[in-house]
Amino acid sequence: MVQLYAEPNDIVRLSVCRTCLGNDGHWIDGISWEELQDIKDGVGYGSNDAIEVYPRIGDVVNVANMRHLWVLPSELDFIWRRSSTT
């Protein structure tokens, strides 16, 4: 399941979780990087950079099996890019 939220400054938050239960009755966990990339692309943000935040310990909120991507309106200048010479 993917929920899209409009955040300030033209940022979109994608909240992602699995909707399947394991044999133990708990939500299945373990969304890979590749799956998050595919989800971001699949909901129309393939040409945008996105970030996943790991907050300082005092701000951690971990009450559900969810991952969050913040989709940015402009590209980041500090990430690696595929070389255009390849």
N, CA and C of each residue as an Amber inpcrd file, in Angstrom:
protein
   258
   0.8480000  -1.1590000   0.0000000   0.0000000   0.0000000   0.0000000
   0.8980000   1.2280000   0.0000000   0.5380000   2.2090000  -0.8000000
   1.2840000   3.4600000  -0.8570000   0.2980000   4.6020000  -0.6470000
   0.5980000   5.4580000   0.3080000  -0.1910000   6.6620000   0.5340000
   0.6770000   7.8570000   0.1800000   0.0990000   8.8110000  -0.5600000
   0.8090000  10.0220000  -0.9510000   0.2800000  11.1840000  -0.1310000
   1.1930000  11.9820000   0.4090000   0.8380000  13.1480000   1.2080000
   1.5540000  14.3700000   0.6540000   0.8220000  15.4500000   0.4840000
   1.4290000  16.7230000   0.0960000   2.0440000  17.3510000   1.3360000
   3.3340000  17.6260000   1.2790000   4.0610000  18.2490000   2.3790000
   4.4300000  19.6770000   1.9660000   4.8770000  20.4890000   2.9140000
   5.2990000  21.8550000   2.5620000   6.4220000  21.8570000   1.5210000
   6.5590000  22.9630000   0.8150000   7.6440000  23.2020000  -0.1500000
   7.6060000  22.2540000  -1.3430000   6.4080000  21.8630000  -1.7630000
   6.2230000  20.9900000  -2.9360000   6.8620000  19.6190000  -2.7800000
   7.0250000  19.1640000  -1.5640000   7.5410000  17.8270000  -1.2870000
   6.3510000  16.8790000  -1.1640000   6.5100000  15.6690000  -1.6650000
   5.4890000  14.6310000  -1.5430000   6.0610000  13.5140000  -0.6830000
   5.3080000  13.0920000   0.3240000   5.7460000  11.9570000   1.1530000
   5.0100000  10.7170000   0.6940000   5.7730000   9.6700000   0.4020000
   5.2100000   8.3680000   0.0980000   5.3520000   7.4980000   1.3350000
   4.2390000   7.0790000   1.9100000   4.2480000   6.1620000   3.0460000
   3.9020000   4.7840000   2.5090000   4.7910000   3.8180000   2.7180000
   4.7040000   2.5100000   2.0780000   4.6520000   1.4200000   3.1360000
   3.7290000   0.4800000   2.9690000   3.7040000  -0.6870000   3.8520000
   3.1520000  -1.8860000   3.0880000   3.5050000  -3.0460000   3.5460000
   2.9510000  -4.2760000   2.9840000   1.5590000  -4.4910000   3.5750000
   0.7190000  -5.1840000   2.8470000  -0.6460000  -5.4270000   3.3150000
  -0.9020000  -6.9120000   3.5600000   0.1740000  -7.6830000   3.7000000
   0.0480000  -9.1240000   3.9140000   0.4810000  -9.4740000   5.3350000
  -0.2440000 -10.4240000   5.9220000   0.1090000 -10.9160000   7.2500000
   0.9440000 -12.1750000   7.1350000   1.9100000 -12.3070000   8.0300000
   2.7040000 -13.5250000   8.1110000   1.9670000 -14.5850000   8.9010000
   2.5530000 -15.7640000   8.9940000   1.9390000 -16.8690000   9.7380000
   1.7530000 -16.5500000  11.2110000   2.5460000 -15.6010000  11.7140000
   2.4530000 -15.2330000  13.1290000   1.3820000 -14.1670000  13.3850000
   0.6870000 -13.7210000  12.3240000  -0.3680000 -12.7200000  12.4830000
   0.1260000 -11.2910000  12.4420000   1.4300000 -11.0820000  12.2740000
   1.9900000  -9.7380000  12.1860000   2.1840000  -9.3540000  10.7200000
   2.1890000  -8.0420000  10.4620000   2.4190000  -7.5650000   9.1010000
   3.7930000  -7.9930000   8.6260000   3.8780000  -8.4210000   7.3740000
   5.1640000  -8.8140000   6.7990000   6.0100000  -7.5630000   6.5980000
   7.2720000  -7.6600000   6.9790000   8.2120000  -6.5470000   6.9350000
   9.2180000  -6.7930000   5.8120000  10.1650000  -5.8980000   5.6780000
  11.2860000  -6.1240000   4.7780000  11.0750000  -5.6120000   3.3720000
  10.8670000  -4.3280000   3.2100000  10.7520000  -3.7300000   1.8850000
  12.1560000  -3.3310000   1.4430000  12.6110000  -3.8820000   0.3350000
  13.9840000  -3.6510000  -0.1110000  14.1290000  -2.2860000  -0.7910000
  15.3880000  -1.8900000  -0.9660000  15.6890000  -0.6540000  -1.6920000
  15.1190000  -0.7240000  -3.1010000  15.3000000  -1.8640000  -3.7670000
  14.8040000  -2.0250000  -5.1300000  13.2840000  -1.8790000  -5.1920000
  12.5880000  -2.4440000  -4.2060000  11.1290000  -2.3210000  -4.1750000
  10.6990000  -0.8670000  -3.9690000  11.3860000  -0.1610000  -3.0750000
  11.0550000   1.2540000  -2.8670000  11.3070000   2.0690000  -4.1320000
  12.4030000   1.7870000  -4.8350000  12.6930000   2.4840000  -6.0900000
  11.5950000   2.2020000  -7.1140000  11.1840000   0.9430000  -7.2350000
  10.1180000   0.5760000  -8.1690000   8.7990000   1.2470000  -7.8040000
   8.5010000   1.3340000  -6.5150000   7.2680000   1.9900000  -6.0630000
   7.3090000   3.4740000  -6.4160000   8.4350000   4.1320000  -6.1290000
   8.5870000   5.5550000  -6.4570000   8.3770000   5.7810000  -7.9500000
   8.9780000   4.9240000  -8.7580000   8.8240000   5.0250000 -10.2110000
   7.3760000   4.7500000 -10.6180000   6.7690000   3.7290000 -10.0100000
   5.4310000   3.3040000 -10.3830000   4.3260000   4.3010000 -10.0690000
   4.5500000   5.1660000  -9.0810000   3.5290000   6.1720000  -8.7550000
   3.8240000   7.5180000  -9.4090000   4.7690000   7.5240000 -10.3590000
   4.9680000   8.7040000 -11.1860000   6.0980000   9.6320000 -10.8100000
   7.0040000   9.1950000  -9.9280000   8.0940000  10.0590000  -9.4960000
   9.4610000   9.5080000  -9.8820000   9.5210000   8.7770000 -10.9890000
  10.7780000   8.1900000 -11.4430000  11.8490000   9.2060000 -11.7850000
  11.4540000  10.4090000 -12.1660000  12.4530000  11.4210000 -12.5340000
  12.8060000  12.3450000 -11.3690000  12.2830000  12.0610000 -10.1830000
  12.5800000  12.8750000  -8.9990000  13.5130000  12.1310000  -8.0590000
  14.3540000  12.8910000  -7.3590000  15.1190000  12.3340000  -6.2550000
  14.1800000  12.1990000  -5.0600000  14.4570000  11.2130000  -4.2170000
  13.7030000  11.0420000  -2.9820000  14.6830000  10.6380000  -1.8870000
  14.3110000  10.9170000  -0.6600000  15.1570000  10.5360000   0.4740000
  14.3380000   9.7820000   1.5120000  15.0280000   8.9200000   2.2420000
  14.4620000   8.2350000   3.3940000  15.2740000   8.7270000   4.5910000
  14.6140000   9.1300000   5.6420000  15.2830000   9.7890000   6.7620000
  15.4040000   8.8360000   7.9500000  16.5550000   8.8390000   8.5610000
  16.7980000   8.1130000   9.8030000  17.0320000   9.1680000  10.8790000
  15.9890000   9.4900000  11.6590000  16.0710000  10.6210000  12.5870000
  16.9580000  10.3350000  13.7920000  17.2970000  11.4130000  14.4680000
  18.0310000  11.2460000  15.7270000  17.1450000  10.4420000  16.6800000
  17.7710000   9.7760000  17.6050000  17.0910000   8.8010000  18.4610000
  15.9020000   9.4090000  19.2090000  15.9970000  10.6410000  19.6310000
  14.9140000  11.2690000  20.3730000  13.6720000  11.5550000  19.5440000
  13.7830000  11.4850000  18.2110000  12.6540000  11.7640000  17.3290000
  12.0950000  10.5170000  16.6450000  12.5990000   9.3410000  17.0040000
  12.1380000   8.1140000  16.3630000  10.6880000   7.8300000  16.7540000
   9.8600000   7.5880000  15.7330000   8.4820000   7.1450000  15.9160000
   8.3540000   5.8460000  15.1320000   8.2060000   4.7360000  15.8340000
   8.1760000   3.4320000  15.1780000   6.9690000   2.6530000  15.6780000
   5.7930000   3.0570000  15.2120000   4.5570000   2.4410000  15.6940000
   3.8660000   1.5890000  14.6350000   4.4280000   1.5460000  13.4280000
   3.8260000   0.7560000  12.3600000   4.9130000   0.2740000  11.4100000
   4.6030000  -0.7590000  10.6730000   5.5220000  -1.3150000   9.6960000
   5.4350000  -0.4810000   8.4190000   5.9990000   0.7190000   8.4440000
   5.9270000   1.6290000   7.3080000   7.3110000   2.1690000   6.9890000
   7.4930000   2.4760000   5.7100000   8.6830000   3.1900000   5.2430000
   8.1890000   4.4740000   4.6100000   8.9860000   5.5260000   4.6800000
   8.5850000   6.8290000   4.1650000   9.6740000   7.3720000   3.2420000
   9.2660000   7.7970000   2.0640000  10.1500000   8.4770000   1.1280000
   9.6390000   9.8880000   0.9400000  10.5290000  10.8540000   1.0180000
  10.1730000  12.2400000   0.7320000  10.6700000  12.5460000  -0.6730000
   9.7300000  12.7690000  -1.5920000  10.0400000  13.0400000  -2.9930000
  10.2550000  14.5380000  -3.1380000  11.3960000  14.9100000  -3.6810000
  11.8060000  16.3100000  -3.7380000  11.4810000  16.9320000  -5.0910000
  11.1470000  18.2270000  -5.0990000  10.8080000  18.8880000  -6.3610000
  12.0170000  19.2230000  -7.2250000  13.1980000  19.2670000  -6.6330000
  14.4100000  19.5430000  -7.4080000  15.4730000  18.5220000  -7.0260000
  16.4360000  18.3430000  -7.9100000  17.4230000  17.3000000  -7.6640000
  18.4180000  17.7010000  -6.5790000  18.9200000  16.6820000  -5.9060000
  19.9230000  16.8870000  -4.8680000  21.2900000  17.0510000  -5.5150000
  22.1180000  17.8920000  -4.9200000  23.4430000  18.1120000  -5.5040000
  24.5400000  17.3080000  -4.8150000  24.1930000  16.4960000  -3.8210000
  25.2330000  15.7700000  -3.0950000  25.1700000  14.2550000  -3.2850000
  24.3960000  13.7800000  -4.2600000  24.3200000  12.3420000  -4.4670000
  25.0940000  11.9360000  -5.7120000  25.4290000  10.6490000  -5.7910000
  26.1240000  10.1310000  -6.9580000  25.1520000  10.0790000  -8.1210000
  25.6450000  10.3950000  -9.2800000  24.8730000  10.3180000 -10.5220000
  25.5850000   9.3840000 -11.4760000  24.8110000   8.7180000 -12.2800000
  25.3880000   7.8900000 -13.3250000  26.1330000   8.7940000 -14.2910000
  27.3190000   8.3970000 -14.6560000  28.1370000   9.1970000 -15.5570000
  27.4780000   9.2810000 -16.9250000  27.4440000  10.4800000 -17.4900000
  26.8650000  10.6520000 -18.8210000  27.8200000  10.2190000 -19.9200000
  29.0440000   9.8170000 -19.5540000  30.0340000   9.4150000 -20.5520000
  30.0280000   7.9060000 -20.7680000  29.1620000   7.1600000 -20.0860000
  29.1410000   5.6980000 -20.2380000  28.1990000   5.2800000 -21.3240000
